[in-house]
Amino acid sequence: MVLAATGTSQAADFVISVVLVAAIAHAGWNLLVKLGDDQVLAFLLLNATSAVCGAVMWAAAGSPHVAAWPYLAVSVALHVAYNLALLNSYRLGDLSRVYPLARGLAPLLVTGGAALVAGERLSRVQLVGVAVVAGGLASLVWLGGAGLPGGGRSVLLAVVTGVLVAAYSLCDGLGIRHAHDTVGYAGALFVIESCIIVAGLASWRQRVPGALSGALSGALSGALPREWLRGVLGGALSVAAYGAVLWAQTRLALGVVSALRETSALLGALLGAVFLHEGSPRRRVVAAFAVCAGVALLVVA
């Protein structure tokens, strides 16, 4: 049962705080991926770490309830597609613009989907907050007036990524409420999803069918210490960030969780500008105020 139905304001404030911390962790692992020269290797190491963390969680908590498995299966497929779209968007475009566009679309789509599928209704103030957050994040893409690196392909991939984020967020929001255990559901999701991604990326790097074990060992053994550090840290941040979001989805409306989570795009834009020199941070000030205003509307509503 979501907190909106219980009226527990203090507990809701705590959940909101957890989601905002998760948003920071999410922006952090995306920066780590973008900092590397080889994004494919970064995703491989990140997902290998995620699989190990997920295995520990799954073993400790056990399998989720049988009613959650159809949602889990669909979510795995959506997450794999999301990772591929995100990986390729980073290979073509800047973090500070591709990332906000992808994340800014999700709150609006999740809010609409939750209203149709889960019967959730937000107040007018909350709806305004979701719209302001999404608008502020998406505006980061166009601030400065320059075209996106990678042209139309990076824009298309960012939009596809945003749609997939909304789809798996909605799917997991429904699935976690059938699972009766957040840790078990999250662990199973991380293991299955990450193993598929690791196998696919390792095989793709080798480009020789049937040589998966050699490809995986070769890719991992060839990684530099700093790449290992980024991959392991990124994987840990990814698990912590999405595990916290899954937990929050059992306690708040899905549209609110999505809007709060996607404030990570604001930090992602600023990190891209500061660490990757992708434009001037001052151009993000207007969008930053818009995002903060939208979050404030969600919190006080």
Contacts in CASP RR format, 6 or more apart in sequence:
PFRMAT RR
TARGET T0000
AUTHOR 0000-0000-0000
METHOD contacts of the structure
MODEL  1
MVLAATGTSQAADFVISVVLVAAIAHAGWNLLVKLGDDQVLAFLLLNATS
AVCGAVMWAAAGSPHVAAWPYLAVSVALHVAYNLALLNSYRLGDLSRVYP
LARGLAPLLVTGGAALVAGERLSRVQLVGVAVVAGGLASLVWLGGAGLPG
GGRSVLLAVVTGVLVAAYSLCDGLGIRHAHDTVGYAGALFVIESCIIVAG
LASWRQRVPGALSGALSGALSGALPREWLRGVLGGALSVAAYGAVLWAQT
RLALGVVSALRETSALLGALLGAVFLHEGSPRRRVVAAFAVCAGVALLVV
A
2 120 0 8 1.000
2 250 0 8 1.000
2 251 0 8 1.000
2 252 0 8 1.000
2 253 0 8 1.000
3 11 0 8 1.000
3 12 0 8 1.000
3 15 0 8 1.000
3 251 0 8 1.000
3 252 0 8 1.000
4 12 0 8 1.000
4 252 0 8 1.000
4 253 0 8 1.000
4 256 0 8 1.000
11 251 0 8 1.000
12 251 0 8 1.000
12 252 0 8 1.000
13 299 0 8 1.000
15 248 0 8 1.000
15 251 0 8 1.000
15 252 0 8 1.000
16 252 0 8 1.000
16 260 0 8 1.000
16 298 0 8 1.000
16 299 0 8 1.000
18 244 0 8 1.000
18 247 0 8 1.000
18 248 0 8 1.000
19 244 0 8 1.000
19 245 0 8 1.000
19 248 0 8 1.000
19 252 0 8 1.000
19 257 0 8 1.000
19 260 0 8 1.000
19 261 0 8 1.000
20 260 0 8 1.000
20 263 0 8 1.000
20 295 0 8 1.000
21 244 0 8 1.000
22 240 0 8 1.000
22 241 0 8 1.000
22 242 0 8 1.000
22 243 0 8 1.000
22 244 0 8 1.000
22 245 0 8 1.000
22 248 0 8 1.000
22 261 0 8 1.000
22 264 0 8 1.000
23 241 0 8 1.000
23 260 0 8 1.000
23 261 0 8 1.000
23 262 0 8 1.000
23 263 0 8 1.000
23 264 0 8 1.000
23 267 0 8 1.000
24 264 0 8 1.000
24 267 0 8 1.000
25 237 0 8 1.000
25 238 0 8 1.000
25 240 0 8 1.000
25 241 0 8 1.000
25 244 0 8 1.000
26 237 0 8 1.000
26 238 0 8 1.000
26 241 0 8 1.000
26 242 0 8 1.000
26 261 0 8 1.000
26 264 0 8 1.000
27 99 0 8 1.000
27 264 0 8 1.000
27 265 0 8 1.000
27 267 0 8 1.000
27 268 0 8 1.000
27 271 0 8 1.000
28 234 0 8 1.000
28 237 0 8 1.000
28 267 0 8 1.000
28 268 0 8 1.000
28 271 0 8 1.000
29 46 0 8 1.000
29 233 0 8 1.000
29 234 0 8 1.000
29 235 0 8 1.000
29 237 0 8 1.000
29 238 0 8 1.000
29 241 0 8 1.000
30 95 0 8 1.000
30 99 0 8 1.000
30 264 0 8 1.000
30 268 0 8 1.000
31 95 0 8 1.000
31 268 0 8 1.000
31 271 0 8 1.000
31 272 0 8 1.000
31 275 0 8 1.000
32 42 0 8 1.000
32 46 0 8 1.000
32 230 0 8 1.000
32 231 0 8 1.000
32 233 0 8 1.000
32 234 0 8 1.000
32 237 0 8 1.000
33 39 0 8 1.000
33 42 0 8 1.000
33 43 0 8 1.000
33 46 0 8 1.000
33 90 0 8 1.000
33 230 0 8 1.000
33 234 0 8 1.000
34 90 0 8 1.000
34 95 0 8 1.000
34 272 0 8 1.000
34 276 0 8 1.000
35 230 0 8 1.000
35 275 0 8 1.000
35 276 0 8 1.000
36 42 0 8 1.000
36 227 0 8 1.000
36 230 0 8 1.000
38 227 0 8 1.000
39 87 0 8 1.000
39 90 0 8 1.000
39 91 0 8 1.000
40 87 0 8 1.000
40 201 0 8 1.000
40 204 0 8 1.000
40 205 0 8 1.000
41 205 0 8 1.000
41 219 0 8 1.000
41 223 0 8 1.000
41 227 0 8 1.000
42 227 0 8 1.000
42 230 0 8 1.000
42 231 0 8 1.000
43 83 0 8 1.000
43 87 0 8 1.000
43 197 0 8 1.000
43 201 0 8 1.000
44 197 0 8 1.000
44 198 0 8 1.000
44 201 0 8 1.000
44 202 0 8 1.000
44 205 0 8 1.000
44 219 0 8 1.000
44 220 0 8 1.000
45 220 0 8 1.000
45 223 0 8 1.000
45 227 0 8 1.000
45 228 0 8 1.000
45 230 0 8 1.000
45 231 0 8 1.000
45 232 0 8 1.000
45 235 0 8 1.000
46 231 0 8 1.000
46 234 0 8 1.000
46 235 0 8 1.000
46 238 0 8 1.000
47 83 0 8 1.000
47 193 0 8 1.000
47 194 0 8 1.000
47 197 0 8 1.000
47 198 0 8 1.000
47 201 0 8 1.000
47 235 0 8 1.000
48 194 0 8 1.000
48 198 0 8 1.000
48 220 0 8 1.000
49 231 0 8 1.000
49 232 0 8 1.000
49 234 0 8 1.000
49 235 0 8 1.000
49 236 0 8 1.000
49 239 0 8 1.000
50 190 0 8 1.000
50 193 0 8 1.000
50 194 0 8 1.000
50 235 0 8 1.000
50 238 0 8 1.000
50 239 0 8 1.000
51 190 0 8 1.000
51 191 0 8 1.000
51 194 0 8 1.000
51 195 0 8 1.000
51 198 0 8 1.000
53 187 0 8 1.000
53 190 0 8 1.000
53 235 0 8 1.000
53 236 0 8 1.000
53 239 0 8 1.000
54 186 0 8 1.000
54 187 0 8 1.000
54 188 0 8 1.000
54 190 0 8 1.000
54 191 0 8 1.000
54 194 0 8 1.000
54 239 0 8 1.000
55 187 0 8 1.000
55 191 0 8 1.000
57 183 0 8 1.000
57 184 0 8 1.000
57 186 0 8 1.000
57 187 0 8 1.000
57 190 0 8 1.000
57 239 0 8 1.000
58 184 0 8 1.000
58 187 0 8 1.000
58 188 0 8 1.000
58 190 0 8 1.000
58 191 0 8 1.000
60 183 0 8 1.000
61 181 0 8 1.000
61 183 0 8 1.000
61 184 0 8 1.000
61 187 0 8 1.000
62 181 0 8 1.000
62 184 0 8 1.000
63 184 0 8 1.000
63 188 0 8 1.000
64 72 0 8 1.000
64 178 0 8 1.000
64 179 0 8 1.000
64 180 0 8 1.000
64 181 0 8 1.000
64 184 0 8 1.000
64 185 0 8 1.000
64 188 0 8 1.000
65 178 0 8 1.000
65 179 0 8 1.000
65 180 0 8 1.000
65 181 0 8 1.000
67 178 0 8 1.000
67 179 0 8 1.000
68 175 0 8 1.000
68 176 0 8 1.000
68 178 0 8 1.000
68 179 0 8 1.000
68 180 0 8 1.000
68 185 0 8 1.000
71 171 0 8 1.000
71 172 0 8 1.000
71 173 0 8 1.000
71 174 0 8 1.000
71 175 0 8 1.000
71 178 0 8 1.000
72 175 0 8 1.000
72 179 0 8 1.000
72 185 0 8 1.000
72 188 0 8 1.000
72 189 0 8 1.000
72 192 0 8 1.000
74 171 0 8 1.000
75 168 0 8 1.000
75 171 0 8 1.000
75 172 0 8 1.000
75 175 0 8 1.000
75 189 0 8 1.000
75 193 0 8 1.000
76 189 0 8 1.000
76 192 0 8 1.000
76 193 0 8 1.000
76 196 0 8 1.000
78 164 0 8 1.000
78 167 0 8 1.000
78 168 0 8 1.000
78 171 0 8 1.000
79 168 0 8 1.000
79 189 0 8 1.000
79 193 0 8 1.000
80 193 0 8 1.000
80 196 0 8 1.000
80 197 0 8 1.000
81 164 0 8 1.000
82 161 0 8 1.000
82 164 0 8 1.000
82 165 0 8 1.000
82 168 0 8 1.000
83 193 0 8 1.000
83 197 0 8 1.000
85 157 0 8 1.000
85 160 0 8 1.000
85 161 0 8 1.000
85 164 0 8 1.000
86 102 0 8 1.000
86 161 0 8 1.000
88 157 0 8 1.000
89 98 0 8 1.000
89 102 0 8 1.000
89 154 0 8 1.000
89 157 0 8 1.000
89 158 0 8 1.000
89 161 0 8 1.000
90 98 0 8 1.000
92 98 0 8 1.000
92 149 0 8 1.000
92 150 0 8 1.000
92 151 0 8 1.000
92 153 0 8 1.000
92 154 0 8 1.000
92 157 0 8 1.000
93 148 0 8 1.000
93 149 0 8 1.000
93 150 0 8 1.000
93 154 0 8 1.000
94 148 0 8 1.000
94 149 0 8 1.000
94 272 0 8 1.000
94 276 0 8 1.000
94 278 0 8 1.000
95 268 0 8 1.000
95 269 0 8 1.000
95 271 0 8 1.000
95 272 0 8 1.000
95 276 0 8 1.000
95 278 0 8 1.000
96 140 0 8 1.000
96 268 0 8 1.000
96 269 0 8 1.000
96 270 0 8 1.000
96 271 0 8 1.000
96 272 0 8 1.000
96 273 0 8 1.000
96 276 0 8 1.000
96 278 0 8 1.000
96 279 0 8 1.000
96 284 0 8 1.000
97 140 0 8 1.000
97 141 0 8 1.000
97 148 0 8 1.000
97 149 0 8 1.000
97 269 0 8 1.000
97 278 0 8 1.000
98 141 0 8 1.000
98 148 0 8 1.000
98 154 0 8 1.000
98 157 0 8 1.000
98 158 0 8 1.000
98 161 0 8 1.000
99 158 0 8 1.000
99 265 0 8 1.000
99 268 0 8 1.000
99 269 0 8 1.000
100 137 0 8 1.000
100 138 0 8 1.000
100 140 0 8 1.000
100 141 0 8 1.000
100 265 0 8 1.000
100 266 0 8 1.000
100 268 0 8 1.000
100 269 0 8 1.000
100 287 0 8 1.000
101 137 0 8 1.000
101 138 0 8 1.000
101 140 0 8 1.000
101 141 0 8 1.000
101 155 0 8 1.000
101 158 0 8 1.000
101 159 0 8 1.000
101 162 0 8 1.000
102 158 0 8 1.000
102 159 0 8 1.000
102 161 0 8 1.000
102 162 0 8 1.000
102 165 0 8 1.000
102 265 0 8 1.000
103 137 0 8 1.000
103 162 0 8 1.000
103 165 0 8 1.000
103 262 0 8 1.000
103 264 0 8 1.000
103 265 0 8 1.000
104 133 0 8 1.000
104 134 0 8 1.000
104 135 0 8 1.000
104 136 0 8 1.000
104 137 0 8 1.000
104 138 0 8 1.000
104 162 0 8 1.000
104 262 0 8 1.000
104 265 0 8 1.000
105 134 0 8 1.000
105 138 0 8 1.000
105 159 0 8 1.000
105 162 0 8 1.000
105 163 0 8 1.000
105 165 0 8 1.000
105 166 0 8 1.000
106 134 0 8 1.000
106 162 0 8 1.000
106 165 0 8 1.000
106 166 0 8 1.000
106 169 0 8 1.000
106 258 0 8 1.000
106 261 0 8 1.000
106 262 0 8 1.000
107 130 0 8 1.000
107 133 0 8 1.000
107 134 0 8 1.000
107 255 0 8 1.000
107 258 0 8 1.000
107 259 0 8 1.000
107 262 0 8 1.000
108 130 0 8 1.000
108 131 0 8 1.000
108 134 0 8 1.000
109 162 0 8 1.000
109 163 0 8 1.000
109 166 0 8 1.000
109 167 0 8 1.000
109 170 0 8 1.000
110 166 0 8 1.000
110 169 0 8 1.000
110 170 0 8 1.000
110 254 0 8 1.000
110 255 0 8 1.000
110 258 0 8 1.000
111 122 0 8 1.000
111 127 0 8 1.000
111 130 0 8 1.000
111 254 0 8 1.000
111 255 0 8 1.000
111 258 0 8 1.000
111 259 0 8 1.000
112 255 0 8 1.000
113 166 0 8 1.000
113 170 0 8 1.000
114 120 0 8 1.000
114 170 0 8 1.000
114 253 0 8 1.000
114 254 0 8 1.000
114 255 0 8 1.000
115 121 0 8 1.000
115 122 0 8 1.000
117 170 0 8 1.000
117 174 0 8 1.000
118 170 0 8 1.000
118 173 0 8 1.000
118 174 0 8 1.000
118 254 0 8 1.000
120 253 0 8 1.000
120 254 0 8 1.000
120 255 0 8 1.000
122 130 0 8 1.000
122 253 0 8 1.000
122 255 0 8 1.000
122 256 0 8 1.000
122 301 0 8 1.000
123 301 0 8 1.000
125 297 0 8 1.000
125 300 0 8 1.000
125 301 0 8 1.000
126 253 0 8 1.000
126 256 0 8 1.000
126 297 0 8 1.000
126 298 0 8 1.000
126 301 0 8 1.000
128 294 0 8 1.000
128 297 0 8 1.000
129 259 0 8 1.000
129 293 0 8 1.000
129 294 0 8 1.000
129 295 0 8 1.000
129 297 0 8 1.000
129 298 0 8 1.000
129 301 0 8 1.000
130 255 0 8 1.000
130 256 0 8 1.000
130 258 0 8 1.000
130 259 0 8 1.000
130 294 0 8 1.000
130 298 0 8 1.000
132 290 0 8 1.000
132 291 0 8 1.000
132 293 0 8 1.000
132 294 0 8 1.000
132 297 0 8 1.000
133 259 0 8 1.000
133 262 0 8 1.000
133 263 0 8 1.000
133 290 0 8 1.000
133 291 0 8 1.000
133 294 0 8 1.000
133 295 0 8 1.000
133 298 0 8 1.000
134 259 0 8 1.000
134 262 0 8 1.000
135 290 0 8 1.000
136 287 0 8 1.000
136 290 0 8 1.000
136 291 0 8 1.000
137 262 0 8 1.000
137 263 0 8 1.000
137 265 0 8 1.000
137 266 0 8 1.000
137 287 0 8 1.000
137 291 0 8 1.000
139 286 0 8 1.000
139 287 0 8 1.000
139 290 0 8 1.000
140 265 0 8 1.000
140 266 0 8 1.000
140 269 0 8 1.000
140 284 0 8 1.000
140 287 0 8 1.000
141 148 0 8 1.000
141 158 0 8 1.000
143 283 0 8 1.000
143 284 0 8 1.000
143 286 0 8 1.000
143 287 0 8 1.000
144 279 0 8 1.000
144 283 0 8 1.000
148 154 0 8 1.000
148 155 0 8 1.000
166 258 0 8 1.000
169 245 0 8 1.000
169 249 0 8 1.000
169 254 0 8 1.000
169 257 0 8 1.000
169 258 0 8 1.000
169 261 0 8 1.000
170 254 0 8 1.000
172 185 0 8 1.000
172 189 0 8 1.000
172 246 0 8 1.000
172 249 0 8 1.000
173 246 0 8 1.000
173 249 0 8 1.000
173 250 0 8 1.000
173 254 0 8 1.000
175 185 0 8 1.000
176 182 0 8 1.000
176 185 0 8 1.000
176 246 0 8 1.000
176 249 0 8 1.000
176 250 0 8 1.000
177 249 0 8 1.000
177 250 0 8 1.000
179 185 0 8 1.000
182 243 0 8 1.000
182 246 0 8 1.000
182 247 0 8 1.000
182 250 0 8 1.000
185 246 0 8 1.000
186 239 0 8 1.000
186 242 0 8 1.000
186 243 0 8 1.000
186 246 0 8 1.000
190 239 0 8 1.000
198 216 0 8 1.000
199 212 0 8 1.000
199 216 0 8 1.000
201 219 0 8 1.000
202 212 0 8 1.000
202 214 0 8 1.000
202 215 0 8 1.000
202 216 0 8 1.000
202 219 0 8 1.000
203 209 0 8 1.000
203 210 0 8 1.000
203 211 0 8 1.000
203 212 0 8 1.000
203 215 0 8 1.000
205 215 0 8 1.000
205 219 0 8 1.000
206 212 0 8 1.000
206 214 0 8 1.000
206 215 0 8 1.000
206 219 0 8 1.000
208 215 0 8 1.000
245 257 0 8 1.000
245 261 0 8 1.000
248 257 0 8 1.000
249 257 0 8 1.000
256 298 0 8 1.000
259 294 0 8 1.000
259 295 0 8 1.000
259 298 0 8 1.000
260 295 0 8 1.000
260 298 0 8 1.000
263 291 0 8 1.000
263 295 0 8 1.000
266 284 0 8 1.000
266 287 0 8 1.000
266 288 0 8 1.000
266 291 0 8 1.000
269 284 0 8 1.000
269 287 0 8 1.000
270 281 0 8 1.000
270 284 0 8 1.000
270 288 0 8 1.000
272 278 0 8 1.000
273 279 0 8 1.000
273 280 0 8 1.000
273 281 0 8 1.000
273 283 0 8 1.000
273 284 0 8 1.000
274 281 0 8 1.000
END
